[in-house]
Amino acid sequence: MSKSKVKFQPSNILLVEVPHQFIALCEASGASPQAALRGMAAMVCGLQYDEDNRLVPMDGAAT
């Protein structure tokens, strides 16, 4: 039996207005704006998403 992936379930929802250039850049790179913003927020916090879409400390980040 295959292991099912857990879908991302936000604990907080934030409405953010972004410039149209950001949306165009996301579309050009193939990333969703939501994924790009989650990734940036994680980096600011010293975290990254692993292959199972879990937040883990960045390599070299202080623990």
C-alpha positions in Angstrom: 0.0 0.0 0.0 1.4 3.4 -1.0 1.9 6.1 1.6 -0.4 9.1 1.0 1.1 12.6 1.1 -0.3 15.0 3.6 -1.6 18.2 2.0 -0.5 21.6 3.3 -3.0 23.0 5.7 -2.4 26.6 6.6 -2.8 27.5 10.2 -2.9 31.2 9.5 -4.3 33.0 6.4 -2.9 36.3 5.3 -4.3 38.4 2.5 -1.4 40.1 0.7 -1.5 42.5 -2.2 1.4 41.9 -4.5 2.5 43.8 -7.7 1.6 42.3 -11.1 5.3 41.9 -11.8 5.5 39.3 -9.0 2.6 37.3 -10.5 4.3 37.5 -13.9 7.6 36.3 -12.5 5.9 33.4 -10.7 4.1 32.4 -13.9 7.3 32.6 -16.0 9.2 30.4 -13.5 6.3 27.9 -13.1 5.8 28.5 -9.4 2.5 29.5 -7.8 2.5 32.9 -6.0 1.4 31.0 -2.8 4.4 28.6 -3.0 6.8 31.5 -3.7 5.6 33.5 -0.7 5.7 30.4 1.6 9.2 29.7 0.4 10.4 33.3 1.1 8.8 33.3 4.5 10.4 30.0 5.3 13.9 31.4 4.3 13.5 34.4 6.5 12.8 32.1 9.4 15.8 29.9 8.6 13.6 27.0 7.3 13.2 25.1 4.1 10.7 22.6 2.7 12.0 19.0 2.4 11.0 16.4 -0.2 7.9 15.5 1.9 6.8 19.2 2.0 7.7 19.5 5.7 9.5 22.6 7.1 12.9 21.7 8.4 15.9 23.9 9.5 18.2 25.0 6.6 21.5 23.4 6.3 24.0 25.4 8.3 21.2 27.2 10.2 21.7 27.7 14.0 19.6 25.3 16.0 
